[in-house]
Amino acid sequence: MEANEILVIAMFLSFIALLFTGFPVAWVLGGIGIIFAFVGQWADANLDTFTGLDFLTLGLVVNRLWKIMDNWILVALPMFIFMGIMLDKSGVAEKLMHSMQELFGRVRGGLAVTVTAIGIILAASTGIIGASVVLLAVMSLPAMTRQGYAMPLALGTIASAGTLGILIPPSIMLVIMADQLALSVGDLFMGAVAPGLMLGALYIIYILGYGLLRPAAAPVPADARPVTLAVLFNVLRAVLPTLLLILVVLGSIFTGIATPTEASGVGALGATLLAVYNRKFSLQVLKDVVAGTTNTTAYIFAIFIGASCFALVLRELGGDELIESFLTGLPFGPYGIIFFILAVIFLLGFFLDWIEITLIVLPLLAPVISALDIAIDGYGVVDNPQLVWFVMLVAMALQTSFLTPPVGFALFYLKGVCPPGVKLTEIYRGVIPFIVLQLIGLLVLVFVPELVLWLPAKAYG
């Protein structure tokens, strides 16, 4: 094994090991990059080897950071984050919960279906996982407990519904993926619509089936009232403003009327107007939303900086060639390599956040996928359809990272707002069926790429 290969493996192992020390991920990424730049320089000077690294390598990081900060697509990140946090403060979710609970009240498992439906709507309007999980838990867990729901079903429904925002557009993860792989944000947004709705539908089918098989776990409340025109009107009045905002934001992107950056600004303004309409807006709310937006954006861009340093040193050491030669040398065939990559990403999701996987792993895998002999016919109008399809597979696999221990953030968001008697093991038991459903959805996307590519192709056609 050559010195460069040893250094590449050592970089990955060092990163994984230091994650468990509790240091911020951004510092870990940047620190390892700098350390191994010095190690490579020392190896060049003192050993009979050539790593290709010198101190000028670190100077290239500045140029990369300039390109990141000069990228107008990434301006959409803080705007979409602002939109999500402002909608969280606007009182939209409370109105949805009250009206839709009446709509599904006489259905066995109807409250869990309501939570999932609201999770889909929140996903298409906020995309902030922590806010969605906490909001759904605070609004629905007391009601589900009073109705006698089995705790694992209630907890699993809340956690899984709250994580749909990472996949359903406008997703900040898809914005970052598009930037890293030089893909169209609009293509990824359109490609994610059908997979996201399919996943939500799988959740609802499971909940309804669970309620039929185990009626005591998902009871119908004794005071449930029949659905009337007044109930339907209340649902429409609660859903319509949010749906209009979603249609304006996503519709303007899909039709080419606005760029993702321009649409994100419209979404931020629309969310603010909804807060004003619902009488939830104040200077303190605006201050809290701006502070939350700043914190989240700073966290993401700090990881951008650390990951840029890490990835640059890794590439200078030949890490991309090592990974490409390893994957293409596997005796599995194209789909076997795809399954192997998705399995690795699924396992990485147990320990890494989606941001690290997106910024470090995904760019290394893109050349491998582009070189695979996978025929995706009829979608030539989409720019690089094979890579768009693969990104959706990765996005679906990363969806599981929010629910898988020990670093499943949705689990800890949920535990933080649960009553003291709720154990973390109950949350683990509750999310396992939903993780299985996510893997089923991933399997469907592998063999039915039309679910991803039909809408982008239709838009170009």
C-alpha positions in Angstrom: 0.0 0.0 0.0 1.4 3.4 -1.0 2.0 6.3 1.4 -0.9 8.3 -0.1 -3.4 5.5 0.4 -2.3 5.1 4.0 -2.8 8.8 4.6 -6.2 8.8 3.0 -7.4 5.9 5.2 -5.8 7.5 8.2 -7.7 10.8 7.5 -11.1 9.0 7.4 -10.3 7.0 10.6 -9.1 10.1 12.4 -12.3 12.0 11.5 -14.6 9.2 12.7 -12.6 8.8 15.9 -12.6 12.5 16.8 -16.3 12.7 16.2 -16.8 10.9 19.5 -14.7 13.4 21.4 -17.5 16.0 21.4 -15.5 18.6 19.4 -17.6 20.6 16.9 -17.6 18.9 13.5 -16.4 22.0 11.7 -13.3 22.2 13.9 -12.6 18.5 13.5 -12.9 18.6 9.7 -10.7 21.7 9.3 -8.2 20.5 11.9 -7.7 17.1 10.4 -7.2 18.7 7.0 -4.5 21.1 8.3 -2.8 18.3 10.3 -2.6 15.9 7.3 -1.4 18.7 5.0 1.6 19.0 7.4 2.0 15.2 7.5 2.0 15.1 3.7 4.6 17.9 3.6 6.8 16.1 6.2 6.5 12.8 4.3 7.6 14.5 1.1 10.6 16.0 2.8 11.8 13.1 5.0 10.6 9.9 3.4 11.3 8.3 0.1 7.8 9.0 -1.2 5.8 11.7 -2.9 2.4 12.7 -1.5 1.8 15.7 -3.8 1.1 17.9 -0.8 2.8 21.2 0.0 1.9 24.2 2.1 0.5 25.9 -1.0 -2.3 23.4 -0.9 -3.8 25.1 2.1 -3.7 28.4 0.2 -6.2 26.9 -2.3 -8.7 26.7 0.6 -9.1 30.5 0.5 -10.0 30.4 -3.2 -12.5 27.6 -2.5 -14.1 29.6 0.3 -14.3 32.7 -2.0 -16.2 30.6 -4.5 -18.6 29.3 -1.8 -19.3 32.8 -0.6 -19.7 34.1 -4.2 -22.3 31.5 -5.1 -25.7 33.0 -5.5 -27.4 29.7 -5.2 -26.3 29.4 -1.6 -28.0 32.7 -0.8 -31.2 30.6 -0.8 -30.1 28.7 2.3 -30.6 31.5 4.9 -33.8 32.6 3.1 -35.3 29.1 3.2 -34.2 28.7 6.8 -35.8 32.1 7.6 -39.0 31.0 5.9 -39.1 27.7 7.9 -38.5 29.3 11.3 -41.0 32.1 10.6 -43.7 29.6 9.6 -43.0 27.7 12.8 -43.8 31.0 14.7 -46.8 31.9 12.5 -49.3 29.6 14.1 -50.0 27.7 10.9 -49.4 24.3 12.4 -51.8 24.8 15.2 -54.6 25.7 12.8 -53.8 22.6 10.7 -53.8 20.3 13.7 -57.2 21.5 15.0 -59.0 21.4 11.7 -57.4 18.1 10.3 -58.0 16.3 13.6 -61.7 16.8 13.0 -61.4 15.6 9.4 -59.7 12.3 10.4 -61.2 12.0 13.9 -63.5 9.0 13.1 -60.7 7.0 11.3 -58.8 4.4 13.4 -55.4 5.9 13.8 -56.7 9.2 12.5 -54.7 11.4 14.8 -51.5 9.7 13.7 -52.6 10.2 10.0 -53.2 13.9 10.9 -49.7 14.2 12.3 -48.2 12.7 9.1 -50.3 14.9 6.8 -49.2 18.0 8.8 -45.6 16.7 8.6 -45.9 16.6 4.8 -47.2 20.2 4.7 -44.6 21.4 7.1 -41.9 19.7 5.1 -43.0 21.6 2.0 -43.1 24.9 3.8 -40.4 24.8 6.6 -37.9 22.0 6.0 -36.4 22.6 9.4 -36.2 19.2 11.0 -35.7 20.2 14.6 -38.6 22.7 14.5 -40.9 20.3 12.8 -40.3 17.4 15.3 -40.6 19.6 18.3 -43.7 21.3 17.0 -45.5 18.0 16.1 -44.6 16.5 19.5 -45.8 19.5 21.5 -49.1 19.7 19.6 -49.9 16.0 19.2 -48.2 13.8 21.8 -50.5 15.0 24.7 -53.6 14.3 22.6 -52.3 10.9 21.4 -51.6 10.0 25.0 -55.1 11.0 26.1 -56.7 8.9 23.3 -54.8 5.8 24.5 -52.3 5.5 21.5 -49.5 2.9 22.0 -46.5 5.0 22.9 -44.1 3.5 20.3 -46.6 4.2 17.5 -47.2 7.8 18.6 -43.4 8.5 19.0 -42.5 6.8 15.7 -45.1 8.8 13.8 -44.0 12.1 15.2 -40.3 11.5 14.6 -40.7 10.2 11.1 -43.2 12.8 10.0 -41.0 15.5 11.3 -38.0 14.4 9.2 -39.8 14.6 5.8 -38.5 18.1 5.4 -35.1 16.9 4.6 -36.4 15.3 1.4 -39.5 17.2 0.3 -38.6 20.6 -1.4 -37.7 23.3 -0.7 -35.1 21.2 1.2 -31.8 22.9 2.2 -30.1 19.6 1.8 -31.0 19.5 -1.9 -29.7 23.1 -2.4 -26.3 22.0 -0.9 -26.3 18.8 -3.0 -27.0 20.8 -6.2 -24.2 23.2 -5.4 -21.7 20.4 -4.6 -22.4 18.5 -7.8 -23.1 21.4 -10.2 -26.7 20.3 -10.7 -29.9 22.3 -11.2 -31.7 23.0 -7.9 -34.9 23.0 -9.9 -34.2 19.5 -11.2 -33.5 18.2 -7.7 -36.6 19.9 -6.3 -38.8 18.4 -9.0 -37.2 15.0 -8.7 -37.9 15.0 -4.9 -41.6 15.7 -5.1 -42.8 12.1 -6.0 -40.3 10.3 -3.6 -41.3 12.6 -0.8 -45.0 12.1 -1.3 -44.5 8.3 -1.8 -42.7 8.2 1.6 -45.6 10.1 3.3 -48.1 7.7 1.7 -46.2 4.7 3.0 -46.3 6.1 6.5 -50.1 6.6 6.2 -50.7 3.1 4.8 -48.6 1.6 7.7 -50.5 3.6 10.3 -53.9 2.6 8.9 -52.9 -1.0 8.6 -51.5 -1.0 12.2 -54.7 0.5 13.4 -56.7 -2.3 11.7 -54.5 -5.1 13.1 -54.1 -3.6 16.6 -57.2 -1.5 17.3 -56.3 -0.9 20.9 -53.0 0.8 19.8 -54.8 3.4 17.7 -58.3 3.9 19.1 -61.0 6.1 17.8 -61.9 8.9 20.4 -65.3 8.5 21.9 -66.2 12.1 21.2 -65.3 12.0 17.5 -67.8 13.8 15.3 -68.9 13.1 11.8 -67.4 15.1 8.9 -69.6 18.0 7.8 -69.3 20.8 5.3 -68.3 23.1 8.1 -65.4 20.8 9.0 -64.3 20.6 5.4 -64.4 24.4 5.2 -62.3 24.8 8.3 -59.7 22.4 6.8 -59.6 24.3 3.5 -59.3 27.6 5.4 -56.4 26.3 7.4 -54.6 24.6 4.6 -55.1 27.1 1.7 -52.7 29.9 2.9 -49.8 27.5 3.4 -50.5 25.6 0.1 -50.6 28.9 -1.8 -47.2 29.8 -0.3 -45.8 26.4 -1.3 -47.2 26.7 -4.8 -45.8 30.2 -5.3 -42.3 29.2 -4.1 -42.0 25.8 -5.8 -44.2 26.7 -8.8 -42.0 29.7 -9.6 -39.0 27.5 -9.6 -40.5 24.7 -11.6 -41.9 27.0 -14.3 -38.7 29.0 -14.6 -40.3 32.3 -13.5 -37.9 32.7 -10.6 -34.5 31.2 -9.6 -34.3 29.3 -6.4 -32.6 32.3 -4.8 -35.4 34.6 -5.9 -38.1 32.1 -4.8 -36.5 31.8 -1.4 -36.9 35.5 -0.9 -40.5 35.3 -1.9 -41.0 32.4 0.6 -39.4 34.4 3.4 -41.7 37.4 2.7 -44.7 35.1 2.4 -44.0 33.4 5.7 -43.7 36.8 7.4 -47.1 37.9 5.9 -48.7 34.7 7.2 -47.4 35.4 10.7 -48.9 38.9 10.4 -52.2 37.5 9.1 -52.4 35.0 12.0 -51.5 37.8 14.5 -48.3 36.1 15.6 -45.9 38.7 14.3 -44.0 41.0 16.6 -40.5 42.6 16.9 -39.5 39.9 19.4 -40.7 37.1 17.0 -38.7 38.8 14.2 -35.6 39.0 16.4 -36.0 35.3 17.4 -36.4 34.2 13.8 -33.3 36.2 12.6 -31.2 34.8 15.5 -32.3 31.3 14.7 -31.6 31.8 11.0 -28.1 33.2 11.8 -27.3 30.3 14.1 -28.4 27.6 11.7 -26.7 29.3 8.7 -23.5 29.8 10.6 -23.4 26.2 11.7 -23.8 25.0 8.0 -21.2 27.4 6.6 -18.7 26.5 9.4 -19.0 22.9 8.3 -18.6 24.2 4.7 -15.3 25.7 5.6 -14.0 22.7 7.5 -15.2 20.3 4.8 -13.6 22.3 2.1 -10.2 22.1 3.8 -10.7 18.4 4.5 -11.8 17.5 1.0 -9.0 19.5 -0.7 -6.3 17.7 1.3 -8.0 14.4 0.7 -8.1 15.0 -3.1 -4.5 16.2 -3.1 -3.6 12.9 -1.5 -5.5 11.0 -4.2 -8.5 10.1 -2.1 -10.9 10.4 -5.0 -8.8 8.1 -7.2 -8.5 5.5 -4.4 -12.3 5.5 -3.8 -13.1 5.3 -7.5 -10.7 2.4 -8.1 -12.0 0.6 -5.1 -15.7 0.9 -6.1 -15.2 0.2 -9.8 -13.2 -2.8 -8.9 -16.0 -4.5 -6.9 -17.3 -7.6 -8.6 -21.0 -6.6 -8.3 -22.0 -5.0 -11.5 -23.5 -1.4 -11.7 -26.5 -2.0 -9.5 -24.4 -4.0 -7.1 -22.1 -1.0 -6.7 -25.1 1.3 -6.2 -26.4 -1.0 -3.4 -23.0 -1.1 -1.8 -22.7 2.7 -1.9 -26.2 3.1 -0.4 -25.4 0.6 2.3 -22.3 2.5 3.2 -24.2 5.8 3.3 -26.9 4.2 5.5 -24.3 3.0 7.9 -22.5 6.3 7.9 -25.8 7.9 8.9 -25.5 6.1 12.2 -22.5 8.3 13.1 -22.4 11.3 10.7 -24.8 14.2 10.1 -26.2 14.6 6.6 -24.1 17.8 6.1 -20.8 15.9 6.5 -21.9 13.1 4.2 -23.2 15.6 1.6 -20.1 17.8 1.6 -17.4 15.1 1.9 -18.7 11.7 0.6 -21.1 12.8 -2.2 -18.6 14.7 -4.4 -16.2 11.7 -4.2 -19.0 9.3 -5.4 -20.3 11.4 -8.3 -17.5 10.4 -10.8 -18.1 6.7 -10.0 -21.8 7.0 -10.7 -21.4 8.9 -13.9 -19.0 6.2 -15.2 -21.4 3.3 -14.4 -23.2 1.6 -17.3 -26.8 2.2 -16.2 -29.2 2.9 -19.0 -31.8 5.6 -18.1 -33.5 6.1 -21.4 -36.0 8.8 -22.4 -34.8 11.5 -20.0 -32.1 13.1 -22.1 -33.8 16.4 -21.7 -32.8 16.4 -18.1 -29.2 17.6 -17.5 -27.3 14.5 -16.2 -30.4 12.3 -15.4 -28.2 9.5 -13.9 -26.7 11.8 -11.3 -30.0 13.4 -10.5 -31.5 9.9 -9.9 -28.5 8.9 -7.7 -28.8 12.1 -5.6 -32.4 11.2 -4.8 -31.2 7.8 -3.7 -28.7 9.4 -1.4 -31.2 11.8 -0.1 -33.6 9.0 0.7 -30.8 7.1 2.4 -29.8 10.2 4.4 -33.4 10.5 5.5 -32.8 7.5 7.7 -29.8 9.2 9.4 -32.3 11.3 11.4 -33.9 8.2 12.9 -31.0 5.8 13.4 -29.1 5.8 16.7 -26.7 6.9 18.2 -26.7 10.2 16.2 -30.3 10.3 15.1 -31.0 14.0 15.8 -34.8 13.6 15.5 -34.8 11.1 18.3 -33.1 13.6 20.7 -35.3 16.5 19.6 -38.3 14.3 20.4 -36.9 13.1 23.7 -36.2 16.7 24.8 -39.9 17.6 24.7 -41.4 14.3 25.8 -42.8 13.8 29.4 -40.2 12.5 31.9 -41.7 9.0 31.8 -41.0 8.4 28.1 -37.8 6.3 27.7 -35.4 6.6 24.8 -35.8 2.9 24.1 -39.6 3.5 23.4 -38.6 6.0 20.8 -36.1 3.5 19.3 -38.9 0.9 19.1 -41.3 3.3 17.5 -39.0 4.5 14.7 -37.9 1.0 13.6 -40.9 0.3 11.3 -40.6 3.8 9.8 -36.9 3.2 9.0 -38.0 -0.1 7.3 -40.5 2.0 5.3 -37.8 4.4 4.3 -35.6 1.5 3.0 -38.6 0.1 1.1 -39.1 3.5 -0.5 -35.3 3.6 -1.4 -35.6 0.2 -3.0 -38.5 1.4 -5.1 -36.5 4.4 -6.3 -33.6 2.2 -7.3 -35.7 0.1 -9.7 -38.2 2.9 -10.7 -36.1 5.9 -11.6 -39.2 7.3 -13.4 -40.5 8.5 -10.0 -37.5 10.9 -9.8 -37.1 11.9 -13.5 -40.7 12.1 -14.8 -41.4 15.6 -13.4 -38.1 17.2 -14.4 -38.4 15.7 -17.9 -42.1 16.9 -18.2 -41.0 20.4 -17.2 -38.4 20.5 -20.0 -40.7 18.8 -22.5 
